[in-house]
Amino acid sequence: MTTPIRRVSKRMPGWAKAVSAVVLVLVVFFAGIRLSVLPGLKDLFGTETHDRSGPALLQSIQDISRYDAASGNFQVVVDLEKDTKYLPDAIRGSRTLYVGAGSVDAYVDLGKVGKNDVTVNDDRTSAALQLPHAQLGKAALDADRSYAVSKQRGLLDRLGDLFSDNPNSEQAVQKLAVRHITDAAKESELTKRAETNTTTMLKGLLGSLGFKEVKVSYGT
């Protein structure tokens, strides 16, 4: 007589389930929640990128009469932190360390020079020019040389990234980097260098045309 085999079902204790749940949350948390950053996942699903953008349309043309006389290259380290008043940073908050590299041009607007600003003697051997002061152009961030060093986000911020791509954090540090680069350009001697280079250029140009004496001054 054969003895029937009884299947014994082993149930996981409650404490083991709790530990498993905590481990799962930690794994998901440190994995970044985003499937797009998991290595090899893109190839697994065969994801492809297609550029279906339309052609660029010309909207306007502007004549430029300025002389770009100098350009400055700047680099700034942006440390941007956002906190929530009643929640710890591990739950809600972010901190981004970003290296921003960009350039600022300094130029003299020759289009503002009128007839009364140029004086030439009868022999056409001497000339005096009154030019406007050099100005700073807009800071341009170099995407190839700018990068995020580290990103720290709370659990709720990571969960939010699972459902939507939020470019605001990246845009925030980029705008802050542009502002700091602009401030640094204002404190530098970039406009002074632009005026010096413009003077050298005009003296060389007018000298080749036969002017022996060229005086260049800058006003408002």
C-alpha positions as CSV (number, residue, x, y, z in Angstrom):
1,M,0.0,0.0,0.0
2,T,1.5,3.2,-1.1
3,T,1.5,6.2,1.1
4,P,0.1,9.3,-0.6
5,I,2.5,12.2,-1.0
6,R,1.3,15.3,0.6
7,R,2.4,18.7,-0.8
8,V,3.4,21.0,1.9
9,S,2.9,24.7,1.0
10,K,5.3,27.0,2.6
11,R,4.1,30.5,3.3
12,M,6.5,33.4,3.6
13,P,6.4,34.9,7.0
14,G,5.0,38.4,7.3
15,W,8.4,39.9,8.3
16,A,10.0,38.3,5.2
17,K,7.4,39.9,3.0
18,A,8.1,43.3,4.6
19,V,11.8,42.9,4.0
20,S,11.3,41.9,0.4
21,A,9.1,44.9,-0.2
22,V,11.7,47.3,1.3
23,V,14.4,45.7,-0.8
24,L,12.3,46.1,-3.9
25,V,11.7,49.7,-3.2
26,L,15.4,50.3,-2.6
27,V,16.3,48.6,-5.9
28,V,13.8,50.6,-7.8
29,F,14.9,53.8,-6.0
30,F,18.6,53.4,-6.8
31,A,17.9,52.2,-10.3
32,G,16.5,55.7,-11.0
33,I,13.0,54.5,-11.9
34,R,13.6,55.4,-15.5
35,L,13.6,52.5,-17.9
36,S,15.5,54.6,-20.5
37,V,18.7,54.6,-18.5
38,L,18.9,50.8,-17.9
39,P,21.8,49.4,-19.9
40,G,20.8,47.2,-22.8
41,L,17.1,47.9,-22.5
42,K,17.0,50.0,-25.7
43,D,18.4,47.2,-27.8
44,L,16.1,44.7,-26.1
45,F,13.0,46.5,-27.3
46,G,14.5,47.6,-30.6
47,T,13.9,51.3,-30.0
48,E,14.8,53.5,-33.0
49,T,15.0,57.3,-33.3
50,H,13.5,59.0,-36.4
51,D,13.9,62.6,-37.2
52,R,10.6,63.7,-38.8
53,S,11.2,67.4,-38.4
54,G,10.1,69.6,-41.3
55,P,12.4,72.0,-43.1
56,A,13.5,75.2,-41.3
57,L,11.6,78.2,-42.5
58,L,13.3,81.6,-42.9
59,Q,11.2,84.1,-41.0
60,S,13.2,87.3,-41.2
61,I,16.6,88.8,-42.3
62,Q,18.4,91.5,-40.4
63,D,21.3,93.5,-41.6
64,I,24.2,93.5,-39.1
65,S,26.5,96.5,-39.0
66,R,28.4,95.6,-35.9
67,Y,32.0,94.7,-35.6
68,D,32.7,91.7,-33.4
69,A,36.0,92.7,-31.9
70,A,36.5,90.3,-29.0
71,S,35.1,87.1,-27.6
72,G,35.5,85.7,-24.1
73,N,35.2,82.0,-23.1
74,F,33.8,81.3,-19.6
75,Q,33.1,78.3,-17.4
76,V,31.0,78.2,-14.3
77,V,30.0,75.4,-11.8
78,V,26.3,75.7,-10.9
79,D,25.1,74.1,-7.7
80,L,21.3,74.3,-7.7
81,E,19.4,72.8,-4.8
82,K,15.6,72.8,-4.3
83,D,14.1,71.8,-1.0
84,T,10.6,71.2,0.3
85,K,9.7,72.9,3.6
86,Y,8.1,70.0,5.4
87,L,9.7,67.0,3.7
88,P,13.3,65.6,3.9
89,D,15.5,65.8,0.8
90,A,15.3,62.0,0.5
91,I,11.6,62.2,-0.1
92,R,11.2,65.4,-2.0
93,G,13.9,67.7,-3.3
94,S,16.7,67.9,-5.8
95,R,20.3,69.0,-6.1
96,T,22.1,69.3,-9.4
97,L,25.8,70.0,-10.0
98,Y,26.3,71.4,-13.5
99,V,29.4,72.6,-15.4
100,G,28.4,75.3,-17.8
101,A,30.8,76.5,-20.6
102,G,29.9,79.3,-22.9
103,S,31.1,82.4,-24.7
104,V,30.2,86.1,-24.9
105,D,31.1,88.4,-27.8
106,A,31.9,92.1,-27.4
107,Y,31.1,94.3,-30.4
108,V,31.0,97.9,-31.6
109,D,27.9,98.9,-33.5
110,L,29.2,100.8,-36.5
111,G,25.7,101.3,-37.8
112,K,25.2,104.0,-35.2
113,V,28.1,106.1,-36.6
114,G,26.6,109.2,-38.3
115,K,28.1,111.8,-40.6
116,N,28.9,114.1,-37.7
117,D,30.9,111.4,-36.0
118,V,33.5,111.3,-38.8
119,T,35.8,114.2,-39.5
120,V,38.3,114.2,-42.4
121,N,40.8,117.1,-43.2
122,D,41.0,118.6,-46.7
123,D,44.1,116.7,-47.6
124,R,42.5,113.4,-46.6
125,T,45.5,112.6,-44.5
126,S,43.9,112.9,-41.1
127,A,40.6,111.4,-39.8
128,A,38.8,111.5,-36.4
129,L,36.1,109.0,-35.6
130,Q,33.6,109.1,-32.7
131,L,32.2,105.6,-32.1
132,P,29.7,104.2,-29.6
133,H,31.1,102.2,-26.7
134,A,31.5,98.5,-27.1
135,Q,28.6,96.3,-26.0
136,L,28.2,92.7,-24.9
137,G,26.2,90.2,-26.9
138,K,24.1,87.4,-25.3
139,A,25.9,84.6,-23.6
140,A,25.9,81.4,-25.7
141,L,26.1,78.1,-23.8
142,D,28.2,75.4,-25.5
143,A,26.3,72.2,-25.3
144,D,29.3,70.1,-26.2
145,R,31.4,71.5,-23.3
146,S,28.5,71.7,-20.7
147,Y,27.5,68.7,-18.6
148,A,25.8,67.6,-15.4
149,V,28.3,66.3,-12.9
150,S,25.7,64.8,-10.5
151,K,22.0,64.8,-9.9
152,Q,20.4,64.0,-6.6
153,R,16.6,63.6,-6.4
154,G,14.1,62.6,-3.8
155,L,11.9,59.5,-4.0
156,L,8.8,61.5,-5.2
157,D,10.9,63.3,-7.8
158,R,12.1,60.0,-9.2
159,L,8.6,58.6,-9.3
160,G,7.5,61.6,-11.2
161,D,10.1,61.0,-13.8
162,L,8.7,57.6,-14.5
163,F,5.5,59.1,-16.0
164,S,6.9,62.2,-17.7
165,D,10.1,63.7,-18.9
166,N,10.7,66.9,-17.0
167,P,13.2,69.2,-18.7
168,N,12.7,72.0,-16.2
169,S,15.5,70.9,-14.0
170,E,18.0,70.9,-16.9
171,Q,16.7,74.2,-18.2
172,A,17.0,75.7,-14.7
173,V,20.7,75.0,-14.4
174,Q,21.3,76.1,-18.0
175,K,19.6,79.4,-17.4
176,L,21.5,79.9,-14.2
177,A,24.8,79.1,-16.0
178,V,24.0,81.7,-18.7
179,R,23.2,84.3,-16.0
180,H,26.5,83.7,-14.2
181,I,28.5,83.8,-17.4
182,T,26.8,87.1,-18.4
183,D,27.7,88.6,-15.0
184,A,31.3,87.4,-15.3
185,A,31.5,89.0,-18.8
186,K,30.3,92.3,-17.4
187,E,32.9,92.3,-14.7
188,S,35.7,91.4,-17.2
189,E,37.6,93.8,-19.5
190,L,35.9,92.3,-22.6
191,T,34.4,95.6,-23.8
192,K,37.7,97.4,-23.3
193,R,39.5,94.8,-25.3
194,A,36.8,95.1,-28.1
195,E,37.4,98.9,-28.3
196,T,41.1,98.4,-28.5
197,N,40.8,95.9,-31.3
198,T,38.3,98.1,-33.1
199,T,40.7,101.0,-33.0
200,T,43.6,98.9,-34.3
201,M,41.4,97.6,-37.1
202,L,40.3,101.1,-38.2
203,K,43.7,102.6,-38.0
204,G,45.1,99.8,-40.2
205,L,42.2,100.1,-42.7
206,L,42.4,103.9,-43.0
207,G,46.2,103.7,-43.0
208,S,46.1,101.5,-46.1
209,L,43.9,104.2,-47.8
210,G,46.5,106.9,-47.3
211,F,45.5,108.4,-43.9
212,K,48.6,109.1,-41.9
213,E,46.8,110.1,-38.7
214,V,43.7,108.4,-37.4
215,K,42.1,109.2,-34.1
216,V,39.4,107.0,-32.7
217,S,37.4,107.9,-29.6
218,Y,34.4,106.3,-27.9
219,G,31.3,108.0,-26.4
220,T,27.9,107.0,-25.2
